[in-house]
Amino acid sequence: MEPSQARLARRALGAAQPARDDKVVAGWNGLAIAALAEAGAVLDRPELVTAAESVAEYLVRAHWRPAAGTSKPGARVLMRVSHDGVARGISGLLEDYAFCAEGFLALYAVTGQQRWYRFAEELISGACARFVVDGRLSDSVGESAQVFNAQGQHAGLDPFDNAAPSGQLRLPECC
């Protein structure tokens, strides 16, 4: 009689794998950048800082896109989601801009590399230009607002909208 663990392992190898969600959400990765950079500094683990830089470089390469339909040269927009290195769909919500800026500022604080500060500055400027509507800060605009509202959320009404504070509360931390 073979051991039960070996039988289970063989059976598991032949089983259908569960569905997997492999999208990359800009804001969530911004939080990961901050956590990795800060942990790397505190724990003296340079490989964590290197991981934070890799994530940041991916976000800049895949998510930070030229803005369509603007006359401002060099204008860029942060895309919310990418799959397989290609950003598609809607532009980022305020939380994406705020969380990414927070991550880039943490990376700048740990590495001293000016480029991370410049990216954070661009994100914050972009967020202010994009999400301040009629003197109020909104969580979403344009096509992002349509998706946001279709999910039953109301842009700009409640900064304590779920377990994570909204971009309305996080963006001032970056300024």
N, C-alpha and C positions, 0 to 999 in steps of 0.2 A: 504494500500500500504506500503510495507516494505521500509526502507531507502535504498538508492542506494549503500551505502558503505557495508551494510550487504550482499546484493545480489552479489556485486563484490567480496567480500571476499569468499563467498561460491563457486562462479564460479572459482576463482583462486585456491582454494584447490583441485578442481577436474581436473585442467589443467595439462597436461604433463609438467614435469620440463625440463628446457633447459639442454643441455649437459654441463658437468662440467669437467674442466681440473684440476685434483687434484695432479699433479706431484709436487715434491719438487726439485727445482733447487738449487744446492749447492751455487753457487755464489750469487744468489738473497737472500738466507737466510744468507749468510755472511754479506751482506749489512744490513739486518734486525737486526742482532746481534749488529752491530756497532751502529745503530740508537737507538735501545732499550737501550743498555748499557749507551750510552752518554746521552740520554734523561732522563733515570732514575737517573743518577748522577746530572745532571743540575737541574732537577725538584724535586729532593729529593723524588723520587718515587721508592722505593725498589722493588715493584712488577714488574716494567719494567726491572730491572736488573735480577730478577728471571726469567722472560720470556726469556731474552737474553740467560741466562745460559741453559734453557730448549732447546732452538733451537740449541745452540752449542753442547750440549750433544747428541741431535738427529743426528747432522751432523757427529760427531765423531763415533757414534755407527753404523749409517746406510751407510754413504758415505766414510769413511776412511777405505779402504780395503787393505789386503795384496796384494802386487804386484805379478802378475803372470809372470813367465818366466824370473826371475832375480836371480842372484847368491848372491846378497847382502842380508844378513840376516836382517830381520825386515823391509825390504823395503815396503813402502805402497804407494797406489795411491788413489787419490780423485776421486770418481765417480761423474758424472755430475748430474744425475737424480735418484730419488727414487719414488716408488709408494708403499703405504701401508707399509712403513718401510723397504722396500727391494730395494737396489740399483741395477739397471740393465742398460744395454746399454753401452754407451761409457764412457771412463774416462774423467775427467774434462778438460776444456779448461784453458788457462792461467788465464782468468778472474775469473774462479771459485776458483783457488788457491789464486789469489790476493785478491779477495773480502772476502774469508773465513779468510785469514790471517789478513786482516784489521779488521774483526769482532772480531777475537780472541784477537788481540792486544788491541782493545778498551775494551773488557771484562777484560783483564788483568789490564789495566790502572784503571778501575773502582773498581775491586774486590781485586786486588793484589794477586790473586791466580796464582801461578807459572805454574800450568798445562795449563792454557790458553796461556801463553807465550811459553811453550814448543810445544804446538800444532801449534802455529803460526810459530815458528822456523822450525818445521818439514815441514810445507806447503811451506815455502819460500825456504828451501833447496831442497825440492822435485820439486818445480817449476824451480829452477835454473838447476837442473840435467835433468829435462824432457824437458824444452822448449828452452834451449840454443842449437841451432843447427848451426854448423859452425861459431861460434862466434856471431850469431845473435839471438835475442829473437823472438820466433815465438808464435803466438796465439794458435796454435794447432799442435799436432804431432800424428803419428800413426792413429788409427781408428778415433780419434777426427778430424784430418785433413781431412780425406775423407768426413766426414759429413759436416764439416765446408765449404769445397770447393764445395761440391754438392749443398749447399745452395746459391752459387753464391758469396761467400766471399773468399778473398784471404789471407791466413794466413801470418801475419807479415808485410803487406804492408802499412796499414793505421791505426795509433793509434786512429784516430778520425772517426771510422767506423760507428758510429750511435749515438743516443742520449746519450748513456753512454760511457765514455772513456773505451778503451780496457784495458785488463790486462797489456799491455805494459806500460801504464801510471800509473796504480794503484800500481803495484808491488813495484816500487821504494819508494812509500810512506810508505811501510811496513818495508823497510830496514833501 
